Amino acid sequence: MTQSPSAAAPADLAHYDRTTIAFHWLTALLVVGLFALAEAWSFLPRGTSTRRLLQSLHISLGLVFAAVFVLRAVWRLSAGRRLPPAAGGWLRVASTGMHGLLYALMAAQIVLGFLFRWAQGEPFAFFGLFDVPTLIPIDREQRRFIGGLHDTVAWTIVVLALLHALAGLFHHYCMRDGVLRRMLSSR
């Protein structure tokens, strides 16, 4: 059911707080960047300096992503602005399910990233500043399985994030209910 523009007025006025908005867009940027790095190095021969540089950058940004994800979750559960649902019925169920699934997959991807690196038997170097120690020794034979799962979850996140973005555009251009503007600056 499509809402009329006058019925959408309350959603137009509601915005998330600046911290929530910043976490959302930083998460989106990191997800796209991490995915692009992994896809880019797959075209390069193994052992080349460019491939190792992209992998090192991916690992460092993955650690940033892990920190941002934890901070975002803490912020959302504690101080983040809560807005009333923009829609009811199946749209609300779909929206809640999509957000929950994205959060679960991002958390799983972080864990898989750590497990995969530990299975490789190499330290995490954070932009060359310090190494993250191995907390759980992983059998190197599990490396291929964990790596495949890490890749599958990455593709799933990207596809769902694309659907999430398309849903935002659908709300903005078809439903005209102000949902997309909620995640933009409140100015």
N, C-alpha and C positions, 0 to 999 in steps of 0.2 A: 504494500500500500504506500503510495507516494504522499508525502506531506506537502501541504501548501506552504509558500514562503512565510506567511504570517504565523503558521504553526511552528515554524522553525526558529522564530525569533529568540527564545530562551537559549538555544544551543549556540546561536550566533554570539551571544554576550559572554558565554562561559569559555574560559581559557584555562589550560593547565598552567601551573606556576613555571617560572623561568628555569628552575633547576630540572624539573620533569621534562620540559621541552628540550633542554640542553642534553640530558641523558638520552632521550629518544633519538635525536639526530646524530649524536656522537656514536651511539650503538649502530645506527643504520650505516654511517660512514665506515666504521670499523668492520662491520660484516661484509660490506661491499669490497672494501680494501683488502681484507684478508683473503676473500674468495678470489679476487683478481690476481693477487700475488701468487696464490697456489696454482691458478690456471696458467699464468704467464710462465712460471718456471717449468711447467710440464712440457713446454715446447723447446726447452734448452737441453743440451747434452749434459749428462751426469758429470759432476766433477768440475764444471766450469766455474770461474770466479763469479760470474753474474748470477748463475743459478744459486750458488751458496749465499750470495748477498741477499737475493730475494727470499731465500729460506730463513736466513738470520733475521731479516726485517719482519717476516711473517711470525716468527717465534716471539720477537720483542713486542710487536703489535698485538699478538695473541695474549701476552701477559697483561698488556694495557687493557685489552678487551675483558679479560677475567676480572681485573680490578674495577673497571667501569660497570660491569654486570653486577658484581657484588654490591657496589655502592648504589647502583640504580635500584636493586631489589630492596636494600635497606631503606632507601629514601621512599620508595613506593609503599612499603609496609609501615613506615613511621610518619613521615612528615609531608609526603607528596599530596598535592591537592586532589581530592576525589570529586569527580563530576558525575552527575546523574547520567544514566545510560541515554544515548542519543536516540535509541530505537527500542522497540519492544518486540516480543514474539521471537520468531526464528532469527531475525537480524541480531537481536541481543544475544541469543544463544550462540550464533555463529561468531560474533565478535568476541565474546568471552572465551569461547573455545579456541579461537585463533590466537588470542593473546596468551592464554595458558599454554598452548602447544609451542608457540615461539619461545616463551620463557623456558619451558622444559627442554626444548631442543638446544637452546643456547647454553643452558647449564650442562647438558650432556656433552655438547661439543667441547666445552672447556675441559671437562674431565677427560674426554677422549684425547684431546690435544696433549695434556700432561702425560697420560698413559702411553700414547704413541711415542712421545719424545723419550720417556724413560725406557720404553722397549727398544729404542734405538741405541741405548747405552751412552748417550751423549748428554752433556749438561745443557741447560737453558742458559743462554747468555742474553742478558737484558741490555740491548744496545751497546754491548761490550763493556758495560759498567760493572756488572757482577753476575755471578752464576746462581741459578736456582738449583738447590741440591735435589738429588733423587730421594724422595720420601718412601716410595714403594718400588722395590725391585720387580721388574716385569720380565718374564721369560721372553727372550728375543724371538722365539718361535711364534709368539702371539702378535708380533709386530705387523705382519701382513693383515691379519684379521682386524686388529685395532685401526690400522691405517685405512682399510677399506670402509670400515664403519664411520671413521672420521670424515672420509670423502662423501659417503652417502648422506650423512647428517648435514654436511655443508650444503650439498645440492638441495636437500629438503628445506633447509632454512631459507636459501635464496629463492626457491620457488614460492614458499609461503610468504616471504617478505614481499615478493612481487605481487602476489594476490592481495596482500594487506594494502600495498600502495594503490593497486587498482580499485580496491574497495573504497579507499579514501577519495580517490578521484570520482568514483561513481556517486558517493555521497555529495561531493562538491558540485559536480556538473549536472547530475540527473535528479538527485533528491533535493539538492539546494538546502541542506539542513544545518550547515555550519560545522559539521564534524571535522573536516579537514582544518578549518581555522582554529579549532581547539588546540592543535599542536603547533601552531604558528605563534609568533610573538603577540603578546596581548596589547601591544601598542597599535 
